[in-house]
Amino acid sequence: MTLRISRQHWQGLLEALEEARCQRHLLTYRSLIERLQLPPPAMTTLAAALEYLAALDVQAGQPLRSALVISQGASRLPRPGFFECVGRLGRFSGAPDGTAAAAWHAAEVVRVFEFEFVGGSE
């Protein structure tokens, strides 16, 4: 199944992530879905868009902006699918939970906060 995100939603996603980066804070999946008003299947669409963005960032040799999106649960980490995606992209290896994932994620968030993204889109 191929999922698509509208140009308006894509631009909104990039703007939300840039705003979060500038303010040095993280976003939850739920807050992004609500902010973007993504139609069902919202979580699946958002996850696919974040994975696509991660691939673009890897191609450009940049930190992963998608690392700014976390679960609202106790872990305060991205969902396991994020770690599987970045593993496929060669940026992380290990279990999607636990101390290694938390440490890698914390370091990646710092990299995103300190990086100046040019243009903000593809």
N, C-alpha and C positions, 0 to 999 in steps of 0.2 A: 504494500500500500504506500503510495506517495502522498505526503502531506505538504501543503503549501501554506505559507503565511503571506498575508496581503502586504503590499508595499507600505501601507499606512502602519500596520502592526509592526513590521520589520523596523521601520524608522523609529517608531515609538519605543521599541525594545532597545535600539542603539542609544537613543536619547536617555532612557531610564538608566542604562548601565553607565553612561558617561556622567550623568548627574550623581549617581552613587559613587563613582570613582572620585569625582571632584570633592564630594562631601565626606569621602572616606568611610562609607558605611555599606553594609550588605543588604540585599533584598531577598525576600522569601519568594518561592515559586507562586504562592497564593497572592501575594501583593502585586506581583507582576501580571498575573492573569487578570486580576481585578482592574489594575491600572490600564492595561491594554484592552480590556473588555474582549478578550479572545472568546470566540464561539466554541462550542464543543466540537471535537474533543480537545479542550483547552490545554490540559497538561501534556498530552501527546504532541500537540502542535508546538508548545513552548519548548519541550525537551528537544524536538527535532531542530527548531530554530537555534537553540543554544549549542547543539552539537555541530550544526553548520557553521556557526560563528567561531566555535573552537577550531574547526578545520581551517577557516580563513586566517585566524590568528596564528596558528602553527605555520601555515604557508608563508605568512609575512614575518615570521620569526619574532612574534610579539607575545607578551604574557596573555593568558586566557581570560578575557573579560567575563566569560561565562562562570568563572570561579566566584564572581560576586553574588551568585544566586544560590541560596541555601534553603534547606528544609526548616520549617518552623519547629520541628521536634527538638528533643533534648540535645541531639548531637551537634546541631548548628552547623552541619556540613551539607554539601550538595548530596543529592540522591545517589545511590550506588551506580546508576546509569552514567552519571557524569564521570566517575572514576573509570568505568569500563571504556567510555569514549576516549578519554585522555590517554588511557593505556593503549588503545588501538592507534592513537596518534603519536605514540612514543614519548609522551611527557610524564607518565607515571607508571610505576609497576608495583603491584602489591594488592593487598586486600582493600576493598572499598570502604572499610570501616577500621577503627582502631587507631593507634597512635601514629603509624606511618602515614595513613591517609590524612589525619588531622594536621600533622606537621607539614606535609607537602602542601596541603590546602592553605594553611596559614602563610607559608612562604610565597605561594603564588598570589595570594591576595595582596601582600605587600608589594610584589612586583607590579601588579596591576595599578595599585594606588600611586606608585612612583613613576609609571610610564606615561609619556605624552602620546596619545593616539592621534594620528593625523587623519582628518576627514571623518573618522568614526564609522564609515560604512565600507562596503565591498569596494 
